Amino acid sequence: MAAGKALDLMEAGPVRGYATSIRGTAKIDDIAGSDVVIIAPGSSASRASSGEDVYRDNAPIVSAIARDIRRLAPARW
């Protein structure tokens, strides 16, 4: 799905007036050298879940992804 969304955004580039490369992936190594990384949720919380439940379940995942982003696509300011 990520690749399809990226393709949709790329096809809008000429109409919207931007020229950039957008790529969607589910493989973390594909972000190497990226200037911008967007993390999208994989699934939504159930109605029975509290905010704390969602945080508890997702915090370790986001932390691991953040470590990979720092390793593969470090900030270049």
DOSE-965482 format. One record per residue (C-alpha): residue number from 1; x, y, z. Coordinates in pm, 1 decimal, decimal comma, always signed. Layout:
N
num; xx; yy; zz
NUM; X; Y; Z
...
END
This chain:
77
num; xx; yy; zz
1; +0,0; +0,0; +0,0
2; +284,6; +241,2; +82,5
3; +426,0; +209,5; -269,1
4; +83,5; +279,8; -420,7
5; +31,4; +592,7; -210,6
6; +379,6; +716,0; -304,8
7; +301,4; +661,8; -673,2
8; -20,1; +863,0; -637,0
9; +177,0; +1151,2; -484,6
10; +447,0; +1132,4; -753,7
11; +186,7; +1145,6; -1030,1
12; +40,4; +1460,1; -874,3
13; +380,5; +1634,0; -885,9
14; +354,3; +1787,8; -1232,7
15; +0,9; +1908,9; -1163,5
16; +89,9; +2051,5; -820,1
17; +421,4; +2195,1; -938,2
18; +672,4; +1997,1; -735,1
19; +960,4; +1782,9; -852,6
20; +1080,4; +1542,8; -587,8
21; +1119,7; +1172,6; -535,1
22; +864,0; +997,2; -315,7
23; +891,4; +628,8; -236,6
24; +677,9; +409,2; -15,2
25; +814,7; +95,6; +143,2
26; +765,7; -152,8; +422,1
27; +1138,8; -235,5; +432,9
28; +1331,3; -17,6; +677,5
29; +1659,6; -39,8; +482,5
30; +1491,6; +140,7; +190,1
31; +1496,6; +470,0; +385,6
32; +1878,2; +495,5; +371,7
33; +1975,7; +850,7; +276,8
34; +1621,6; +989,6; +290,4
35; +1568,9; +1357,9; +371,1
36; +1219,6; +1299,2; +512,7
37; +1072,4; +984,0; +666,8
38; +701,8; +951,7; +744,7
39; +582,9; +677,0; +977,4
40; +226,6; +568,7; +904,1
41; +20,1; +350,4; +1139,3
42; -17,4; -14,9; +1049,5
43; -353,2; -66,5; +1218,3
44; -602,2; +136,0; +1415,3
45; -689,5; +94,7; +1779,0
46; -999,7; -97,8; +1868,5
47; -1286,2; +90,9; +2027,4
48; -1214,7; -90,8; +2354,6
49; -855,3; +36,2; +2365,7
50; -768,5; +332,2; +2582,0
51; -508,4; +589,3; +2484,4
52; -272,7; +429,1; +2733,3
53; -322,6; +88,0; +2570,6
54; -240,3; +227,5; +2228,5
55; +67,0; +406,5; +2365,8
56; +188,4; +97,2; +2552,5
57; +149,1; -121,4; +2242,9
58; +306,4; +122,8; +1997,5
59; +582,1; +300,8; +2193,5
60; +837,1; +17,9; +2155,8
61; +764,0; -8,9; +1782,9
62; +804,4; +364,9; +1724,1
63; +1122,5; +370,0; +1935,0
64; +1274,9; +92,4; +1723,4
65; +1178,7; +271,7; +1401,5
66; +1327,1; +598,0; +1534,4
67; +1658,6; +420,3; +1605,4
68; +1660,5; +287,0; +1249,7
69; +1587,1; +633,3; +1109,9
70; +1880,2; +780,7; +1306,5
71; +2104,6; +504,5; +1174,1
72; +1991,3; +502,7; +810,3
73; +1880,3; +860,4; +742,0
74; +2053,4; +1088,7; +992,4
75; +1968,9; +1459,0; +992,9
76; +2190,3; +1668,9; +763,7
77; +2148,4; +2029,7; +875,6
END
